[in-house]
Amino acid sequence: MESYEFSQIEHQLAPVLEQHGCAVGQILQILVDVQEIYCFIPNEAITYIANRLGVPRVSVEGVAGFYSFLSLKPMGEYRILFSDNITDQMLGKNKLMHYFCKKQWLEPGKVSEDNLLSVDSTSCTGMCDQGPAALVNGWPLTNLDRQRLDLIADLIRDRKPVSSWPSNLFEVKDNIHRSDVLLGKLSAADTAIKAILDQSVATTLSEIEKSKLRGRGGAGYSTAKKWSGCCASQGLARYVVCNADEGEPGTFKDRVLLNSYADLVFDGMTICAKLIGATQGFLYLRGEYRYLLEKLEDVLTKRRTAGLLGKNILGEPGFDFEIEIHLGAGAYICGEESALIESLEGKSGRPRNRPPFPVTHGYHDQPTVVDNVETFVCVTKIAEHGGDWFANMGTEQSSGSKILSVSGDCARPGIYEYPFGISLQEILDDCGAEDAYAVQVSGPSGTLVSCKEFQRRICFEDLPTAGAFIIFNRDRDMLQVARNSAHFFAHESCGFCTPCRVGTQFQKKIIDKLTNGHGTALDLEELKNIGRIMKSMSHCGLGHTAANQVLDVLEKFPDAYKYKLKKHDFEPSFDLDKALEKARKITGRDDKWAHLP
């Protein structure tokens, strides 16, 4: 491994630390910048950062080792990560990745001998409507095929900087196919804020309460109650946090909102700040959306120039508010609000014990509102048009509209906005899904719905969702859907609690055993037991929902498992004869005496 002189490290990293104020809470942001310099995190850099910030070396190393986009060993000048979401697999990701690796004479997960290139898989990149997708040094590659991979291979061979690659390789479209009140005509950036300045804080909170707005991140907690609770909490400061860590496989609607509707998001955050008395806000941007950072920073700069951020916003004395963008680095668990706050503070993103909740003890133990991107957009629209206007849409318990990220087996994948209460069948008809067999609502942590249930509705009373809507036709193997989910959660578990850490690994191994044709009826019962333990005993929502898809397939598509079962009651999960295959190849033997009976 390449080593670095202290003077070299100091010369290159001193400006990075100064840029981030040499603050302990900026460790993750510092490490992201360090990786961009060296293509990994050198040991010497960890030591230097720890010494400069006055923290134990293990604290910095622990953060670097927690996030999957950060690496403690060289990953090559070019690091390509193919999206491993089920939609990408359905579009041929595995074959394309194999083709590219073969072309480069490279094993997946390995670095080339000249330290030029590494290729591996990553979880969903938020490009499900234009896959197969990948990331190269953090930048998105969409609509991959062999022709595009050939071009990428040539660019890497010629050592062309990623910044000079053809722009069409990085094209990410919004793909909005149906818009309603949120995605319709845009108002001026200051309209909503001006509206709340003409009324009292109590009146604005009352309008949000009348709107019956519930959080759009999936849990559906009352926005008015959350914000009122923060107002009533005692603290030295209050904070507003926008959760843009859109990590649920199959969800990409926040990507579109941030790309084309950022002012609505920032308006909503600013309105929240006014109501709860916050002066500082954070947008936590998932690492997969790194390419949006510069564009979002430009929007913030324009807002400052227009008097929509900073001191005395729109001339209102004492109305001070700033927004800072923090980058994630590949950790699904940071979508959980307390884990996100831990990450904001520069730590590993492990969920906190709750209670207390963030509204009383959040960022730096102060009252904090954490809400989803879409929730803040809804608040902006309510400020413009009023609570009654919003409450008159949707259903009794689910007011307003919902933005859905539609992907999978359909003619027109993309973004669709509907009033709450829309049936699955209507959505399937709109997006051109023929012969649909199942729909995964709200990603692997949500609900798998069979074709017998397509009259069910998108609403909190029936099928709540953070936004993912993945369609499977009758040709799909539902066991592979369950397997993809099991592998995803085994990879994304933070390892904090035993039920989730061990349970997700057991679940993955049993599903793999079934997929390889060695499963038994006893394994199916064990899957149920593991699911029950994780649901009831895990520390956070990841563990509570990690078995959802596996159990839904078992209940609604039992044949997907049963046709793979062996006839006997038990078979070990370890196949010793198969494990000896490599030895047989080395010795050149394949006679019956080289096999176990």
C-alpha positions as CSV (number, residue, x, y, z in Angstrom):
1,M,0.0,0.0,0.0
2,E,1.3,3.4,-0.9
3,S,2.7,5.5,2.0
4,Y,2.7,9.2,2.4
5,E,5.2,11.6,4.1
6,F,3.7,13.7,6.9
7,S,4.7,16.9,5.1
8,Q,2.8,15.8,2.0
9,I,-0.3,14.9,4.0
10,E,-0.2,18.2,5.9
11,H,0.2,20.2,2.7
12,Q,-2.8,18.5,1.0
13,L,-5.1,18.2,4.0
14,A,-4.6,21.3,6.0
15,P,-6.7,23.4,3.6
16,V,-9.4,20.7,3.8
17,L,-9.6,20.9,7.5
18,E,-9.6,24.7,7.5
19,Q,-12.4,24.7,5.0
20,H,-14.5,22.6,7.5
21,G,-13.5,24.7,10.4
22,C,-11.4,22.0,12.0
23,A,-14.6,20.9,13.7
24,V,-15.1,17.4,15.1
25,G,-18.7,17.4,13.8
26,Q,-17.3,17.7,10.2
27,I,-15.3,14.4,10.3
28,L,-17.5,12.7,7.7
29,Q,-17.3,15.7,5.4
30,I,-13.5,15.8,5.8
31,L,-13.2,12.1,5.0
32,V,-15.3,12.5,1.9
33,D,-13.0,15.2,0.7
34,V,-9.9,13.1,1.6
35,Q,-11.2,10.2,-0.5
36,E,-11.6,12.5,-3.5
37,I,-7.9,13.5,-3.2
38,Y,-6.4,10.0,-2.7
39,C,-9.2,7.7,-4.0
40,F,-9.2,6.1,-0.5
41,I,-8.4,7.1,3.1
42,P,-4.7,6.6,3.8
43,N,-3.6,5.6,7.4
44,E,-1.5,8.7,7.6
45,A,-4.5,10.9,6.8
46,I,-6.5,9.3,9.6
47,T,-3.6,10.0,12.0
48,Y,-3.3,13.6,10.8
49,I,-7.0,14.3,11.1
50,A,-7.2,12.8,14.6
51,N,-4.2,14.9,15.8
52,R,-5.6,18.1,14.3
53,L,-9.1,17.6,15.7
54,G,-7.8,16.4,19.1
55,V,-9.8,13.1,19.0
56,P,-8.7,9.5,19.4
57,R,-7.5,7.9,16.1
58,V,-10.1,5.1,16.5
59,S,-12.9,7.7,16.3
60,V,-11.8,8.8,12.9
61,E,-11.1,5.3,11.7
62,G,-14.5,4.1,13.0
63,V,-16.3,6.7,10.9
64,A,-14.2,5.8,7.8
65,G,-15.0,2.1,8.2
66,F,-18.7,2.6,8.7
67,Y,-19.7,4.2,5.4
68,S,-19.6,1.9,2.3
69,F,-18.4,4.7,-0.1
70,L,-15.3,5.3,2.0
71,S,-12.5,2.9,1.8
72,L,-9.4,2.3,4.0
73,K,-7.5,0.6,1.2
74,P,-6.8,1.7,-2.4
75,M,-9.8,1.2,-4.8
76,G,-8.1,2.4,-8.0
77,E,-8.2,5.7,-9.9
78,Y,-11.6,4.7,-11.2
79,R,-14.1,3.0,-8.9
80,I,-17.2,1.7,-10.6
81,L,-20.1,0.5,-8.5
82,F,-23.0,-1.2,-10.4
83,S,-26.4,-0.7,-8.8
84,D,-27.6,-4.0,-7.4
85,N,-31.3,-3.1,-6.8
86,I,-33.8,-5.7,-8.1
87,T,-34.8,-3.4,-10.9
88,D,-31.2,-3.2,-12.2
89,Q,-31.0,-7.0,-11.9
90,M,-34.2,-7.3,-14.0
91,L,-32.6,-5.1,-16.6
92,G,-29.5,-7.3,-16.9
93,K,-27.1,-5.7,-14.4
94,N,-25.3,-9.0,-13.6
95,K,-24.6,-9.9,-17.2
96,L,-23.4,-6.3,-17.9
97,M,-21.1,-6.3,-14.9
98,H,-19.7,-9.7,-15.9
99,Y,-19.1,-8.4,-19.5
100,F,-17.3,-5.3,-18.3
101,C,-15.1,-7.2,-15.8
102,K,-14.2,-9.8,-18.4
103,K,-13.4,-7.0,-20.9
104,Q,-11.1,-5.4,-18.2
105,W,-9.6,-8.8,-17.1
106,L,-10.8,-8.0,-13.6
107,E,-12.6,-9.8,-10.8
108,P,-15.6,-8.1,-9.1
109,G,-14.5,-6.6,-5.8
110,K,-10.8,-6.6,-6.8
111,V,-8.5,-3.8,-7.8
112,S,-6.6,-4.1,-11.1
113,E,-2.8,-4.9,-10.7
114,D,-1.9,-1.4,-12.0
115,N,-4.3,0.2,-9.3
116,L,-6.3,1.8,-12.1
117,L,-9.7,0.3,-11.7
118,S,-12.0,-1.6,-9.3
119,V,-15.5,-2.9,-10.0
120,D,-18.1,-3.9,-7.5
121,S,-21.8,-3.7,-6.6
122,T,-23.6,-1.2,-4.4
123,S,-27.1,-0.9,-3.1
124,C,-29.8,1.1,-5.0
125,T,-28.4,4.3,-6.6
126,G,-31.8,6.0,-7.0
127,M,-31.8,5.7,-10.8
128,C,-34.3,2.8,-11.0
129,D,-36.3,4.6,-13.8
130,Q,-33.2,4.6,-16.1
131,G,-31.2,1.6,-15.2
132,P,-29.1,-0.4,-15.4
133,A,-27.1,2.2,-13.5
134,A,-23.8,2.6,-11.8
135,L,-21.6,5.2,-10.1
136,V,-18.0,6.0,-11.3
137,N,-16.1,7.9,-8.6
138,G,-19.5,9.0,-7.3
139,W,-20.9,10.2,-10.6
140,P,-24.1,8.5,-12.0
141,L,-24.0,6.4,-15.2
142,T,-27.4,5.6,-16.5
143,N,-29.0,3.4,-19.2
144,L,-26.0,1.1,-19.4
145,D,-25.5,-1.3,-22.2
146,R,-22.5,-3.0,-23.9
147,Q,-21.9,-0.1,-26.2
148,R,-21.7,2.4,-23.3
149,L,-19.5,0.0,-21.3
150,D,-17.2,-0.3,-24.3
151,L,-16.9,3.5,-24.4
152,I,-16.3,3.6,-20.6
153,A,-13.6,1.0,-20.9
154,D,-11.8,3.0,-23.6
155,L,-12.0,6.2,-21.5
156,I,-10.5,4.4,-18.5
157,R,-7.8,2.8,-20.6
158,D,-6.8,6.2,-21.9
159,R,-6.9,7.6,-18.3
160,K,-9.4,10.3,-19.2
161,P,-10.6,12.3,-16.2
162,V,-14.2,11.5,-15.3
163,S,-14.9,15.3,-15.6
164,S,-14.1,15.1,-19.3
165,W,-16.2,12.1,-20.2
166,P,-19.1,12.6,-22.6
167,S,-22.0,14.3,-20.8
168,N,-24.6,11.9,-22.2
169,L,-23.1,9.1,-20.0
170,F,-24.2,11.1,-16.9
171,E,-27.6,12.2,-18.1
172,V,-30.3,11.8,-15.4
173,K,-33.8,12.6,-16.5
174,D,-36.7,13.6,-14.2
175,N,-39.1,11.4,-16.1
176,I,-42.2,13.1,-14.7
177,H,-45.2,11.4,-16.3
178,R,-48.0,12.6,-14.1
179,S,-48.0,15.8,-12.0
180,D,-50.6,17.3,-9.6
181,V,-50.5,20.0,-6.9
182,L,-46.8,19.5,-5.9
183,L,-45.2,19.0,-9.3
184,G,-47.5,21.4,-11.2
185,K,-46.9,25.1,-11.9
186,L,-44.1,26.7,-9.9
187,S,-44.6,29.9,-7.9
188,A,-41.9,32.5,-7.3
189,A,-39.4,31.4,-4.7
190,D,-40.5,34.0,-2.2
191,T,-44.3,33.5,-2.5
192,A,-44.7,31.0,0.4
193,I,-42.4,32.9,2.8
194,K,-44.1,36.2,2.2
195,A,-47.4,34.5,2.9
196,I,-46.3,33.4,6.4
197,L,-44.8,36.8,7.2
198,D,-48.3,38.3,6.9
199,Q,-49.6,36.2,9.7
200,S,-48.6,35.0,13.2
201,V,-46.7,31.8,14.0
202,A,-49.8,30.4,15.7
203,T,-51.9,31.1,12.6
204,T,-49.4,29.3,10.3
205,L,-49.2,26.3,12.6
206,S,-53.0,26.2,12.7
207,E,-53.1,26.1,8.9
208,I,-50.6,23.1,8.9
209,E,-52.8,21.4,11.5
210,K,-55.9,22.0,9.4
211,S,-54.2,20.5,6.4
212,K,-53.8,17.2,8.2
213,L,-50.3,16.9,6.7
214,R,-48.5,13.7,7.7
215,G,-44.8,13.1,7.1
216,R,-44.0,11.7,3.7
217,G,-41.0,9.6,4.7
218,G,-43.2,6.6,5.4
219,A,-44.1,6.7,9.1
220,G,-46.8,9.3,8.6
221,Y,-46.6,11.2,11.8
222,S,-48.5,14.5,12.1
223,T,-46.3,17.4,10.9
224,A,-48.2,19.9,13.1
225,K,-47.7,17.8,16.2
226,K,-44.0,17.4,15.5
227,W,-43.4,21.0,14.9
228,S,-45.5,22.1,17.9
229,G,-43.7,19.7,20.1
230,C,-40.4,21.2,19.0
231,C,-41.7,24.7,19.7
232,A,-42.6,23.6,23.3
233,S,-39.2,21.9,24.0
234,Q,-36.6,23.7,26.0
235,G,-33.1,24.1,24.6
236,L,-30.3,26.5,23.8
237,A,-31.0,26.3,20.0
238,R,-33.4,24.6,17.6
239,Y,-32.6,23.0,14.3
240,V,-34.3,22.1,11.0
241,V,-33.1,19.0,9.2
242,C,-34.2,17.8,5.7
243,N,-33.8,14.1,5.3
244,A,-32.6,13.6,1.7
245,D,-31.0,10.3,2.4
246,E,-33.4,8.5,0.0
247,G,-32.0,5.0,0.4
248,E,-35.1,2.8,0.1
249,P,-34.5,0.7,-3.1
250,G,-37.0,1.7,-5.7
251,T,-37.4,5.3,-4.4
252,F,-36.2,8.3,-6.5
253,K,-38.8,11.0,-6.1
254,D,-36.6,13.1,-3.8
255,R,-33.9,13.1,-6.5
256,V,-36.4,14.8,-8.8
257,L,-37.6,17.3,-6.2
258,L,-34.0,18.3,-5.4
259,N,-33.1,18.5,-9.1
260,S,-36.0,20.6,-10.3
261,Y,-38.0,21.8,-7.2
262,A,-35.2,22.7,-4.8
263,D,-36.7,26.2,-4.0
264,L,-39.8,24.5,-2.7
265,V,-37.8,22.3,-0.4
266,F,-35.7,25.2,0.9
267,D,-38.9,27.3,1.3
268,G,-40.4,24.6,3.5
269,M,-37.3,24.4,5.6
270,T,-37.3,28.2,6.0
271,I,-41.0,28.3,7.0
272,C,-40.3,25.6,9.6
273,A,-37.4,27.6,10.9
274,K,-39.6,30.6,11.3
275,L,-42.3,28.6,13.2
276,I,-40.0,26.8,15.6
277,G,-37.4,29.6,16.1
278,A,-34.4,27.9,14.4
279,T,-31.5,29.7,12.9
280,Q,-29.6,26.7,11.4
281,G,-30.8,24.1,9.0
282,F,-29.2,21.1,7.3
283,L,-29.9,19.2,4.1
284,Y,-28.5,15.7,4.5
285,L,-27.9,14.6,0.9
286,R,-27.3,10.9,0.2
287,G,-23.9,10.1,-1.3
288,E,-25.5,8.7,-4.4
289,Y,-26.8,12.2,-5.2
290,R,-23.3,13.8,-4.9
291,Y,-23.7,15.1,-8.5
292,L,-26.6,17.4,-7.3
293,L,-24.4,19.1,-4.6
294,E,-23.0,21.9,-6.8
295,K,-26.5,22.7,-8.3
296,L,-28.0,22.8,-4.8
297,E,-25.3,25.1,-3.5
298,D,-26.0,27.4,-6.5
299,V,-29.7,27.5,-5.5
300,L,-28.7,28.4,-1.9
301,T,-26.4,31.2,-3.1
302,K,-29.2,32.7,-5.2
303,R,-31.5,32.5,-2.2
304,R,-29.0,34.4,-0.1
305,T,-28.7,37.1,-2.8
306,A,-32.5,37.4,-3.0
307,G,-32.7,37.8,0.8
308,L,-34.3,34.4,1.3
309,L,-31.5,33.1,3.5
310,G,-29.2,34.8,6.0
311,K,-30.0,37.7,8.3
312,N,-33.4,39.4,8.5
313,I,-35.0,37.3,5.7
314,L,-37.1,39.4,3.4
315,G,-36.6,42.4,5.7
316,E,-38.1,40.7,8.8
317,P,-36.1,41.8,11.8
318,G,-34.7,38.7,13.7
319,F,-35.7,36.2,11.0
320,D,-32.3,34.7,10.6
321,F,-31.8,31.3,9.0
322,E,-29.0,29.4,7.1
323,I,-28.9,26.1,5.4
324,E,-25.8,23.8,5.1
325,I,-25.6,20.7,3.0
326,H,-24.0,17.6,4.4
327,L,-23.1,14.6,2.2
328,G,-23.8,11.0,3.2
329,A,-21.4,8.3,2.1
330,G,-23.4,5.2,1.4
331,A,-25.3,4.0,4.5
332,Y,-29.0,3.1,4.2
333,I,-29.4,3.2,8.0
334,C,-28.9,7.0,7.9
335,G,-32.4,7.4,6.6
336,E,-33.5,6.7,10.1
337,E,-33.7,10.1,11.8
338,S,-31.6,9.5,14.9
339,A,-28.9,7.7,12.8
340,L,-29.0,10.7,10.4
341,I,-28.4,13.1,13.3
342,E,-25.5,11.0,14.5
343,S,-24.0,11.2,11.0
344,L,-24.6,15.0,11.0
345,E,-22.5,15.2,14.1
346,G,-19.7,13.4,12.3
347,K,-20.1,10.0,13.8
348,S,-21.0,6.5,12.6
349,G,-24.7,6.5,11.7
350,R,-26.1,4.2,14.3
351,P,-29.6,4.8,15.6
352,R,-30.1,6.2,19.1
353,N,-32.2,4.8,21.8
354,R,-35.7,6.5,21.7
355,P,-37.2,8.2,23.7
356,P,-36.0,10.9,23.9
357,F,-37.0,11.8,20.3
358,P,-35.3,14.4,18.1
359,V,-38.0,17.1,18.7
360,T,-36.7,17.3,22.3
361,H,-33.1,15.9,22.0
362,G,-31.9,15.9,18.5
363,Y,-28.8,17.6,16.9
364,H,-26.3,18.2,19.6
365,D,-29.0,17.2,22.1
366,Q,-31.2,20.2,21.1
367,P,-34.8,20.3,19.8
368,T,-34.7,19.3,16.2
369,V,-37.3,18.8,13.4
370,V,-36.3,16.1,10.9
371,D,-38.6,15.8,7.9
372,N,-38.6,14.3,4.5
373,V,-37.9,16.3,1.3
374,E,-41.5,15.9,0.1
375,T,-42.9,16.9,3.5
376,F,-41.2,20.3,3.2
377,V,-42.5,20.7,-0.4
378,C,-46.1,20.1,1.0
379,V,-45.5,22.7,3.7
380,T,-44.6,25.3,1.0
381,K,-47.8,24.6,-0.9
382,I,-49.9,24.8,2.3
383,A,-48.3,28.2,3.1
384,E,-49.3,29.4,-0.4
385,H,-52.9,28.0,-0.6
386,G,-54.0,27.2,3.0
387,G,-54.7,24.2,5.1
388,D,-58.3,23.6,4.0
389,W,-57.2,23.5,0.3
390,F,-54.7,20.7,1.1
391,A,-57.1,18.8,3.4
392,N,-59.8,18.7,0.7
393,M,-57.6,16.4,-1.4
394,G,-57.0,12.7,-0.7
395,T,-58.8,10.7,1.9
396,E,-59.9,11.3,5.5
397,Q,-56.7,10.1,7.1
398,S,-54.4,10.9,4.2
399,S,-54.7,14.5,2.9
400,G,-53.0,15.9,-0.1
401,S,-51.1,14.1,-2.9
402,K,-48.4,11.5,-3.0
403,I,-45.4,11.3,-5.4
404,L,-44.6,7.8,-6.5
405,S,-41.4,6.4,-8.0
406,V,-42.6,3.8,-10.5
407,S,-40.2,1.3,-11.9
408,G,-39.9,-2.4,-12.9
409,D,-42.0,-4.1,-15.6
410,C,-43.8,-1.2,-17.1
411,A,-43.6,0.8,-20.3
412,R,-43.2,4.2,-18.7
413,P,-41.1,4.1,-15.5
414,G,-40.7,7.5,-13.7
415,I,-42.5,9.9,-11.4
416,Y,-46.3,9.9,-10.9
417,E,-48.2,12.2,-8.5
418,Y,-51.7,11.2,-7.4
419,P,-54.2,12.3,-4.7
420,F,-54.1,9.8,-1.8
421,G,-56.6,7.0,-2.3
422,I,-55.5,6.0,-5.8
423,S,-55.8,2.2,-6.4
424,L,-52.8,0.1,-7.5
425,Q,-54.7,-0.9,-10.7
426,E,-55.1,2.7,-11.8
427,I,-51.4,3.3,-11.4
428,L,-50.5,0.1,-13.3
429,D,-52.8,1.2,-16.1
430,D,-51.2,4.7,-16.3
431,C,-47.6,3.4,-16.4
432,G,-48.3,0.7,-19.0
433,A,-47.8,-2.3,-16.8
434,E,-49.1,-5.3,-18.7
435,D,-49.5,-8.7,-17.1
436,A,-48.5,-7.4,-13.7
437,Y,-48.2,-10.1,-11.1
438,A,-46.9,-8.3,-8.0
439,V,-46.1,-4.8,-6.8
440,Q,-43.5,-3.9,-4.1
441,V,-44.9,-0.9,-2.3
442,S,-42.4,1.2,-0.3
443,G,-39.4,-1.0,-1.2
444,P,-38.1,-4.1,0.6
445,S,-39.1,-2.7,3.9
446,G,-42.7,-2.2,2.7
447,T,-45.4,-4.6,1.5
448,L,-45.4,-7.0,-1.4
449,V,-48.9,-7.0,-3.0
450,S,-50.1,-9.8,-5.2
451,C,-52.3,-9.4,-8.3
452,K,-55.3,-10.4,-6.2
453,E,-55.0,-7.2,-4.2
454,F,-54.6,-4.6,-7.0
455,Q,-57.7,-2.8,-5.8
456,R,-55.9,-1.8,-2.6
457,R,-55.2,2.0,-2.3
458,I,-52.2,4.1,-1.7
459,C,-53.0,5.9,1.7
460,F,-52.1,5.6,5.3
461,E,-55.4,3.7,5.9
462,D,-54.3,0.9,3.5
463,L,-50.9,1.0,1.9
464,P,-48.6,3.7,3.3
465,T,-45.5,4.3,1.3
466,A,-42.4,6.4,1.2
467,G,-42.7,6.4,-2.5
468,A,-41.3,3.2,-4.1
469,F,-43.6,1.3,-6.5
470,I,-41.8,-1.6,-8.2
471,I,-43.7,-3.8,-10.6
472,F,-43.1,-7.5,-11.4
473,N,-44.8,-9.4,-14.2
474,R,-45.6,-13.1,-14.3
475,D,-42.2,-14.0,-15.8
476,R,-40.3,-12.9,-12.7
477,D,-39.0,-15.3,-10.1
478,M,-40.4,-14.0,-6.7
479,L,-37.7,-16.0,-4.9
480,Q,-35.1,-13.7,-6.5
481,V,-37.1,-10.7,-5.2
482,A,-36.9,-12.1,-1.7
483,R,-33.2,-13.0,-2.2
484,N,-32.4,-9.4,-3.3
485,S,-34.1,-8.0,-0.2
486,A,-32.3,-10.4,2.1
487,H,-28.9,-9.5,0.7
488,F,-29.7,-5.8,0.9
489,F,-30.6,-5.9,4.6
490,A,-27.7,-8.2,5.5
491,H,-25.4,-5.6,3.8
492,E,-27.1,-2.5,5.3
493,S,-27.5,-3.6,8.9
494,C,-25.4,-1.3,11.1
495,G,-24.6,-4.3,13.4
496,F,-25.6,-2.5,16.6
497,C,-28.1,-5.0,17.8
498,T,-27.8,-8.8,17.8
499,P,-31.3,-9.6,16.4
500,C,-30.7,-7.6,13.3
501,R,-27.0,-8.2,12.9
502,V,-27.3,-12.0,13.2
503,G,-30.9,-12.3,11.9
504,T,-30.2,-10.6,8.6
505,Q,-27.2,-12.9,8.0
506,F,-29.2,-16.0,8.9
507,Q,-32.0,-14.9,6.6
508,K,-29.6,-14.3,3.7
509,K,-27.9,-17.7,4.2
510,I,-31.2,-19.6,4.2
511,I,-32.5,-17.8,1.1
512,D,-29.2,-18.6,-0.7
513,K,-29.6,-22.2,0.4
514,L,-33.2,-22.3,-1.0
515,T,-32.1,-20.6,-4.2
516,N,-29.3,-23.2,-4.7
517,G,-31.9,-26.0,-4.5
518,H,-30.9,-27.3,-1.0
519,G,-33.8,-25.9,1.0
520,T,-36.2,-27.9,3.1
521,A,-39.5,-27.4,4.9
522,L,-37.6,-26.8,8.1
523,D,-35.8,-23.8,6.5
524,L,-39.1,-22.2,5.7
525,E,-40.1,-22.5,9.4
526,E,-36.8,-21.1,10.4
527,L,-37.4,-18.0,8.1
528,K,-40.6,-17.4,9.9
529,N,-38.9,-17.7,13.3
530,I,-36.1,-15.3,12.4
531,G,-38.6,-12.8,11.0
532,R,-40.6,-12.8,14.2
533,I,-37.5,-12.3,16.3
534,M,-36.2,-9.4,14.2
535,K,-39.7,-7.7,14.1
536,S,-40.1,-7.8,17.9
537,M,-36.6,-7.4,19.2
538,S,-34.5,-5.2,16.8
539,H,-33.3,-1.8,17.9
540,C,-34.6,0.2,15.0
541,G,-36.9,0.1,12.0
542,L,-34.4,-1.6,9.7
543,G,-34.5,-4.8,11.8
544,H,-38.2,-4.5,12.3
545,T,-38.8,-4.5,8.5
546,A,-35.9,-6.6,7.2
547,A,-38.0,-9.7,6.9
548,N,-41.0,-8.1,5.3
549,Q,-40.4,-9.2,1.7
550,V,-39.1,-12.6,2.6
551,L,-42.3,-13.3,4.7
552,D,-44.6,-11.7,2.1
553,V,-43.2,-14.0,-0.6
554,L,-43.6,-16.9,1.7
555,E,-47.3,-16.0,2.4
556,K,-48.4,-14.8,-1.0
557,F,-46.2,-16.7,-3.4
558,P,-45.5,-20.0,-1.6
559,D,-44.7,-21.8,-4.8
560,A,-41.7,-19.5,-5.3
561,Y,-40.1,-21.3,-2.4
562,K,-41.6,-24.8,-2.6
563,Y,-40.5,-25.6,-6.1
564,K,-36.9,-25.3,-4.9
565,L,-37.3,-27.6,-1.9
566,K,-35.7,-31.0,-1.4
567,K,-37.9,-33.9,-0.5
568,H,-36.2,-34.6,2.9
569,D,-36.7,-32.7,6.1
570,F,-33.2,-31.4,6.6
571,E,-30.0,-30.7,4.7
572,P,-26.9,-28.8,5.9
573,S,-26.5,-25.4,4.5
574,F,-22.8,-26.1,3.7
575,D,-22.2,-28.3,0.7
576,L,-18.8,-29.9,1.2
577,D,-18.6,-31.6,-2.2
578,K,-19.3,-28.3,-3.9
579,A,-16.6,-26.6,-1.8
580,L,-14.1,-29.1,-3.1
581,E,-14.7,-28.0,-6.7
582,K,-11.8,-25.6,-6.8
583,A,-9.4,-28.4,-5.6
584,R,-10.7,-30.7,-8.3
585,K,-9.9,-28.0,-10.9
586,I,-6.4,-27.5,-9.6
587,T,-5.7,-31.2,-9.6
588,G,-7.4,-31.8,-12.9
589,R,-9.6,-34.5,-11.5
590,D,-13.3,-35.0,-11.8
591,D,-13.7,-38.8,-11.5
592,K,-16.1,-40.3,-9.0
593,W,-13.4,-40.8,-6.4
594,A,-12.8,-37.0,-6.4
595,H,-16.4,-36.5,-5.2
596,L,-18.0,-37.2,-1.9
597,P,-20.7,-39.9,-2.0
